Amino acid sequence: MPSKNSPPPASRGRTLKIGTVRAKPAPETAVAPHSGKVLGYFETYPAELPPKLSNLRRGVATKAGVRGAPGLDAAQTLLAATMFLEKVRGEVLDLTAMGGLVGCLPGVTLRAVEGSAPALAALVASGHEPVAAIPGDDVGRAPFVSLVLAGDRGNAYTEAQISWAHACTPPGGTLYLAGDKDKGFDRYVRRASGLFGTGETIAREGGMRVAKMVRRPGATPPQPVAEEYETHGLKIVGLPGVFSAGKLDKATALLLELLENEPMKGRRVLDLGCGAGVIGAWAAARGAEATLLDADLQSVRSAEATLEANQLAARVLHSDVDAALTDSGYDLVLSNPPFHVGRGVVLDITAEFVLAAARRLRPGGRLVLVANEFLPYERLLAGWQDVRTLASQGGFKVLSAVRA
């Protein structure tokens, strides 16, 4: 069984300033509402508001990679509509701000917090100065706190979110909690209500729910501990909600098996979508000059902890695909790309991963990625050289391609 230890110490959330990055439209791209314009991955655009929110005083931006894009996340939409009907006014600390929809409510001053790099870019486009943070970070308090539970990231992560919301809500303050009934929302509301002292579900629409609770005095429970396991001679540290946090996933295991004889020493290797840092740490342990990127700040913190646990030197960046990179000339790009954002299956992220690999590899450099067999990633590699399937087993495939 994996052993457990405490996660890295919480740090103060940091205000993020994000520049504009432009890219050529990917094979899988978003289409802006109303205009029908095909957008590049990094472009932001106004999200279409549902009729019940169409009279809000301002719009909200979104982009590829934000939950709900090209529209709005259903749980956050119900959350904002419910707070509107409740006539919430004043300062609201939104711990899952996405594009800043709650900040569109009349009389609300939004303090936007996010751990998603695409969402942080959308918040900047919406006119906010967001704070990049994860559950457990000190982001202060506010009389009203809002939060969308990410039930798709597992029990430990939602427990971390609830504990965080409790710490951010002063005694007598109000938490508005939204989520998906099919992702355990009712169970989490019972947990949160016991912690806050009072609470009930006040809005329902389809499978989405919103609960309201007022905090009583009392201590905030600690954040769930990180998980640890060993694989390929490495100790992996996975914070709650991070992909492959508790054990090595089969797709990554297949990728590393096929790369066992690949020379790494002295090569510049880019791990795109690093998660807990398994691939990047594996390359660094074999002498590579490794750079690890992930759009999820929780994953970035995990990858940093993994490198530290193994006393490995590598660079880890919080990045919307490769937006945070300023260099190129890599010899090898390795990736197990994500294809879910919330409930949705999306291909535009992987499409941009492939474009990023082309931007960052030296001529003759190689991309190796692993994916579920049913995903049509081969068509994204048109124009590459020596495109081949290295393996196809257990429901996964490993693709290799050389930059022309």
C-alpha positions in Angstrom: 0.0 0.0 0.0 1.3 3.5 -0.7 2.5 5.4 2.4 1.1 8.8 3.1 2.6 12.0 4.4 1.7 15.6 4.7 1.5 17.7 1.6 4.0 20.5 1.0 3.4 23.5 3.3 0.7 25.8 2.1 1.9 29.1 0.6 0.2 32.4 0.0 -1.7 32.5 -3.3 -0.1 34.7 -5.8 -1.6 37.3 -8.1 -1.1 36.2 -11.7 -0.5 38.5 -14.7 -0.9 36.6 -17.9 0.2 38.0 -21.3 -1.6 37.4 -24.5 -0.4 34.4 -26.6 -1.5 33.8 -30.2 -1.3 30.6 -32.1 -2.4 29.3 -35.4 -5.8 27.6 -35.3 -5.5 23.9 -34.3 -7.3 21.1 -36.2 -9.7 21.0 -33.2 -10.7 24.5 -32.4 -13.4 26.4 -30.6 -16.0 28.5 -32.5 -17.0 31.8 -30.8 -20.7 32.1 -30.1 -22.6 34.5 -32.3 -19.8 35.4 -34.6 -19.0 31.8 -35.7 -15.3 32.8 -35.9 -12.9 29.9 -35.6 -10.5 30.6 -32.8 -6.9 29.6 -32.0 -6.4 27.7 -28.7 -5.1 30.7 -26.8 -7.8 33.2 -27.9 -10.4 34.3 -25.3 -13.9 35.2 -26.3 -17.2 36.2 -24.7 -19.2 33.2 -23.4 -22.8 33.0 -24.2 -24.9 33.7 -21.1 -28.1 31.6 -20.5 -31.4 33.5 -20.7 -31.8 33.7 -16.9 -28.5 35.6 -16.7 -28.8 37.6 -20.0 -29.4 40.9 -18.1 -26.2 40.9 -16.2 -24.2 44.1 -16.3 -21.1 42.6 -17.9 -20.0 39.6 -19.8 -17.6 36.9 -19.0 -14.7 35.6 -21.1 -13.8 32.0 -21.6 -11.4 30.0 -23.8 -10.3 26.4 -24.6 -9.4 24.5 -21.5 -11.8 26.3 -19.2 -14.6 24.2 -17.7 -17.7 24.5 -19.7 -16.0 26.1 -22.8 -17.1 27.2 -25.3 -20.1 27.9 -23.1 -20.3 28.1 -19.3 -20.0 25.4 -16.7 -23.5 24.3 -15.7 -22.9 24.1 -12.0 -21.3 27.6 -12.0 -24.2 29.0 -14.0 -26.7 27.7 -11.5 -24.5 29.0 -8.7 -24.5 32.5 -10.2 -28.2 32.4 -10.9 -29.0 31.4 -7.3 -26.7 34.1 -5.8 -28.5 36.6 -8.1 -31.9 35.5 -6.7 -30.5 35.6 -3.2 -29.5 39.2 -3.8 -25.9 38.7 -2.7 -24.1 42.0 -2.5 -20.6 43.0 -1.5 -17.3 41.1 -1.5 -17.4 37.5 -2.8 -14.4 35.2 -2.6 -14.8 32.7 -5.5 -12.5 29.8 -5.0 -13.3 28.3 -8.4 -13.8 31.5 -10.4 -13.4 30.0 -13.9 -14.1 33.0 -16.2 -15.5 35.2 -13.5 -19.2 34.7 -13.9 -20.0 35.5 -10.2 -18.3 38.8 -10.7 -21.0 39.8 -13.2 -23.7 39.9 -10.5 -24.9 43.4 -9.6 -23.3 44.8 -6.5 -20.7 42.1 -6.2 -17.0 42.8 -5.9 -15.2 39.6 -7.0 -12.0 38.2 -5.5 -11.2 35.6 -8.1 -9.2 32.5 -7.2 -8.2 29.7 -9.7 -5.7 26.9 -10.1 -6.3 26.4 -13.8 -4.0 28.4 -16.1 -6.6 28.6 -18.9 -9.2 29.9 -16.4 -6.6 32.5 -15.1 -6.2 33.7 -18.7 -10.0 34.0 -19.1 -10.2 35.9 -15.8 -7.7 38.5 -17.0 -9.6 38.9 -20.2 -12.7 39.4 -18.1 -11.0 42.3 -16.4 -10.1 40.7 -13.1 -6.8 40.3 -11.3 -7.0 36.6 -10.2 -5.0 34.8 -7.6 -3.5 31.5 -8.5 -4.0 29.1 -5.6 -4.8 25.5 -4.6 -6.9 24.1 -1.7 -5.1 25.0 1.5 -3.4 28.2 0.3 -4.1 31.3 2.4 -6.2 33.6 0.2 -7.8 35.5 3.0 -11.5 35.6 4.0 -14.7 37.2 2.7 -18.3 37.4 4.1 -19.5 35.4 1.0 -17.5 32.5 -0.4 -18.5 30.5 -3.5 -17.2 27.2 -4.7 -17.9 24.6 -7.4 -17.0 21.1 -6.2 -14.9 19.1 -8.7 -16.4 15.7 -7.9 -14.7 14.3 -11.0 -11.4 14.7 -9.2 -12.2 12.3 -6.4 -13.2 12.4 -2.7 -9.9 13.6 -1.4 -9.9 16.6 -3.6 -13.5 17.6 -2.7 -12.7 17.2 1.0 -9.7 19.5 0.4 -12.0 22.0 -1.3 -14.6 21.9 1.6 -11.8 22.4 4.2 -10.4 25.3 2.2 -13.8 26.9 1.9 -14.3 26.6 5.7 -11.0 28.3 6.3 -11.9 31.1 4.0 -15.4 31.7 5.5 -15.4 33.7 8.8 -17.9 32.7 11.6 -21.2 34.0 10.5 -20.1 34.1 6.8 -22.0 32.3 4.0 -20.8 29.7 1.6 -22.6 29.0 -1.6 -21.6 25.5 -2.8 -22.4 24.1 -6.2 -21.9 20.7 -7.9 -23.2 17.7 -9.7 -25.6 15.3 -8.1 -24.1 12.4 -10.1 -20.6 13.3 -8.7 -21.5 12.9 -5.0 -22.9 16.4 -4.3 -25.5 15.4 -1.7 -22.8 13.4 0.2 -20.5 16.4 0.2 -23.2 18.7 1.3 -23.8 16.6 4.3 -20.1 16.7 5.1 -19.9 20.4 4.7 -23.1 21.0 6.7 -21.7 19.1 9.6 -18.6 21.2 9.5 -20.3 24.6 9.0 -23.1 23.9 11.4 -26.0 24.6 9.1 -26.8 24.1 5.4 -29.3 23.0 2.9 -29.7 22.6 -0.9 -31.6 25.6 -2.2 -31.5 25.2 -6.0 -31.8 22.3 -8.4 -31.6 22.3 -12.2 -31.1 19.0 -14.1 -28.3 17.3 -12.3 -26.8 20.5 -10.9 -27.3 21.6 -7.2 -26.5 24.6 -5.1 -26.4 24.6 -1.3 -26.1 27.5 1.2 -24.5 27.2 4.6 -23.5 29.6 7.3 -20.4 29.0 9.3 -20.4 28.5 13.0 -17.2 29.1 15.1 -14.9 26.1 15.1 -11.5 24.8 13.9 -10.9 24.0 10.3 -9.9 20.4 9.6 -6.5 19.8 8.1 -6.1 19.3 4.4 -6.0 15.7 3.2 -2.5 14.3 3.0 -0.6 13.7 -0.2 -0.2 10.1 -1.4 3.1 8.5 -2.1 4.1 5.5 -4.1 7.2 4.1 -5.8 7.7 3.3 -9.4 10.7 3.0 -11.8 13.0 3.8 -8.9 11.2 7.0 -8.1 9.1 8.2 -5.2 6.0 9.9 -6.6 4.1 12.5 -4.5 0.5 13.1 -5.5 -1.7 15.8 -4.0 -5.4 15.1 -4.0 -7.1 15.4 -7.4 -3.9 15.1 -9.4 -3.9 12.5 -12.2 -2.2 9.3 -11.2 -1.7 10.6 -7.7 -2.1 7.2 -5.9 -0.6 4.8 -8.4 1.0 4.8 -11.8 -1.6 4.8 -14.6 -1.4 2.1 -17.3 -0.9 4.5 -20.1 2.1 6.2 -18.6 3.5 2.7 -17.6 3.3 1.7 -21.3 5.0 4.8 -22.4 7.9 4.4 -20.0 8.2 0.7 -20.9 8.7 1.6 -24.6 11.2 4.3 -23.8 13.3 2.1 -21.5 16.2 2.0 -24.0 15.8 5.6 -25.2 19.0 7.6 -24.4 18.2 10.5 -22.0 21.6 11.8 -20.7 22.2 15.3 -21.8 19.0 15.6 -23.9 16.5 18.4 -23.5 13.2 16.8 -22.6 9.8 18.5 -22.3 7.0 16.8 -20.3 3.8 18.3 -21.5 0.9 17.9 -19.0 3.2 16.5 -16.3 0.6 15.7 -13.6 2.5 14.4 -10.5 5.7 14.6 -12.5 6.3 10.9 -13.2 7.5 11.2 -16.8 9.6 14.3 -16.2 11.2 12.9 -13.1 11.9 9.6 -14.9 13.8 11.6 -17.6 15.6 13.7 -15.1 16.7 10.7 -13.2 18.3 9.4 -16.4 20.3 12.5 -17.0 18.0 14.6 -19.1 17.6 18.4 -18.8 13.9 18.2 -18.1 11.2 20.8 -18.1 7.7 19.9 -16.8 4.6 21.9 -17.7 1.0 21.6 -16.4 -2.1 23.9 -16.6 -3.3 22.7 -13.2 -1.5 24.3 -10.2 -2.2 21.3 -8.0 -0.3 19.2 -10.4 2.6 21.6 -10.6 2.9 21.5 -6.8 2.8 17.7 -6.9 5.5 17.6 -9.6 7.7 19.9 -7.5 7.2 17.7 -4.5 8.1 14.6 -6.6 11.3 16.1 -7.8 12.2 17.2 -4.3 11.5 13.8 -2.9 14.0 12.3 -5.4 16.5 15.1 -5.1 16.2 15.8 -8.8 16.8 19.1 -10.6 14.3 20.1 -13.2 12.2 23.1 -14.1 8.4 23.0 -13.4 6.1 25.7 -14.8 2.4 26.4 -14.3 1.5 26.8 -18.0 -1.5 26.8 -20.3 0.1 24.2 -22.7 3.4 26.0 -23.5 2.4 29.6 -22.9 4.9 30.0 -20.0 7.8 28.7 -22.0 10.3 31.2 -23.5 12.7 28.7 -25.1 12.7 26.0 -27.7 15.2 23.5 -29.3 14.0 20.5 -27.3 15.2 17.0 -28.4 12.2 15.1 -27.1 8.6 15.9 -26.0 6.8 13.3 -23.9 3.2 13.5 -23.0 0.1 11.7 -21.7 -2.3 14.4 -22.7 -5.6 15.1 -20.9 -8.8 14.8 -22.9 -11.3 15.8 -20.3 -12.2 19.2 -18.9 -14.8 18.6 -16.3 -17.5 16.3 -17.8 -16.6 17.0 -21.4 -14.3 15.1 -23.8 -12.2 17.7 -25.7 -9.6 17.3 -28.3 -8.5 20.9 -28.7 -6.1 20.6 -25.8 -4.2 17.7 -27.3 -4.3 19.4 -30.7 -2.5 22.3 -29.1 -0.1 19.9 -27.4 0.9 18.7 -30.8 1.3 22.2 -32.1 3.3 23.1 -29.0 5.6 20.2 -29.6 6.2 21.4 -33.2 7.0 24.9 -31.8 9.4 23.7 -29.1 11.2 20.8 -30.8 14.4 21.3 -32.7 14.2 20.1 -36.4 14.5 16.3 -36.2 13.3 16.3 -32.6 10.7 13.7 -31.6 7.3 13.7 -30.0 6.1 10.6 -28.2 2.6 10.6 -26.7 0.3 8.0 -25.2 -3.5 8.0 -25.5 -6.6 5.9 -25.4 -6.9 3.8 -28.5 -10.3 5.4 -29.5 -8.9 9.0 -29.7 -8.2 10.1 -33.3 -4.8 11.7 -32.6 -3.1 10.3 -35.7 -4.8 13.0 -37.8 -3.2 15.7 -35.6 0.2 14.5 -36.8 -0.3 15.3 -40.5 2.8 17.0 -41.8 5.1 15.3 -39.3 7.7 12.8 -40.4 8.1 9.1 -39.5 4.7 8.9 -37.8 4.3 5.5 -36.3 2.4 3.6 -33.6 5.0 2.1 -31.3 2.5 0.0 -29.4 -1.3 -0.7 -29.0 -2.3 -2.7 -26.0 -4.6 -2.6 -23.0 -6.8 0.0 -24.6 -3.9 2.4 -25.1 -1.6 3.4 -28.0 1.8 5.1 -28.1 2.4 7.4 -31.1 5.8 8.7 -32.2 6.5 11.5 -34.8 9.5 13.5 -35.9 9.4 17.2 -36.5 10.0 18.0 -40.1 
